[in-house]
């Protein structure tokens, strides 16, 4: 084992913590925050996997993140895209990498790009 033991939390900057709390907690169904510290500019959610997701209050001049990408696991990427689109979430079409993975990008209300991935369809 190396120096690190895993991912603790991945943080995304957002300009509005109240809107982020609703989107990540309710729309993405991450539930109640583990830590809800708006005075510190920090809200953290469990993802049900190997690390947490936090949203932090952005600095002046902030721009949405489209580089480093948080990728969340789903059972069926196609079904998850349909479900999120029904909730008004902007989602790209799923991409199938045959024999490996199905993934799709989607976006929070501020323009941050996230992704979801699930198994590739059986061939």
N, C-alpha and C positions, 0 to 999 in steps of 0.2 A: 504494500500500500504506500502510496506517495504521501506528499505533504497534506493534500486536501482530502476531505471525507465525503464531499458532496456539495450540492447547491443548497444554500440556506434560503435565499430570496433573490428574485429578479425584480428590479424597480423600473417603473416607467414614469416619466414626468407628464403631468397633466396640468392644464390651467385652471381647472375647477374640481375641487375635491368632492363637493356634494354631487355633481353630475357623475363623477367617476364612481362614487360609492353606489349609486343606483345602477349604473351600467354593469360594473363588475360583480356587484353583489346580487342584483335581481335579474338583469338581462342575461348575463353569462352564468347565472345560478351558482356563483361561488359562495353565496350565503352571507351571514353576518361576518364582519371583519374580525380577525384574531386580535388586531390592534387598530384602534380608531383614535388617532391622535392628530386632529386637524390643527391644533395650536402648534404642533411640531411639523406640520405639513406632511403627514405620513398616515396612510391607511394600508393595512396588510391583510391579505386573504389567503386561506389555505387553498391549494389547487387539487388536493386529493392525490398528489403524486410525490415526487422527490424534492420538492421545493415550494416555497410560497411566492406569491405575487404581491408586490406593493405598488401603490401609486403615491407619488410625491408631488408636492406643489412645485410647478415650474418657475423658473427665473424669468425676468423680463427678456424679451427677444427669443423666447422658446419657439422651437419648430417641432412638428411631429417626428417621431422616430420611424424610419423605414429601413434602417441598416441592421443593427443587431435585432433579432426577432425572437420573441417568446413564442414557443411552440407548445400547444396544449394537446394532450392525447384525447382522442375520441374513439368510440367503438366503430362508428360508421361515418366517415367524412361527408358522404353525400347527404345522409339524413341530417347531420349537424348543420350543413349549409342551408338546407330547407328550413330547419327550425329557427336558425338565426335570422334568415331573411324574413320569416314570418313575424319576427320581433322588430323588424326595421333595421337590422344590422347590415351594413354594406359588406358583401362577401364576394370574392372572386370565385369563378367556377373551380371545382375540384380538378386536380391534376393527378393522374394515375401513373406511377412509375412501376410498370408491370413486374410482378414478382417481389416488390419491395414495400411500397407505401402509396397511400393516397393522401394528398395534402391540399389545403386551400388557405389562402390569405383572407383575413377579415380585418375590420378596422373599428377602433373605438370611436366615440363621438368627436374626438379631437383630431383624428387622422393618424394615430399611432397604428402601425401595421403589426398584427399578430398573426399566428398561423395555428391551424389544427392539423393533426395527422392521425391516420388510422391505417389498418391493414389494406393492402392491395386486394382487389377482388380475386377470388380463386379462378385459376385459368382452366 
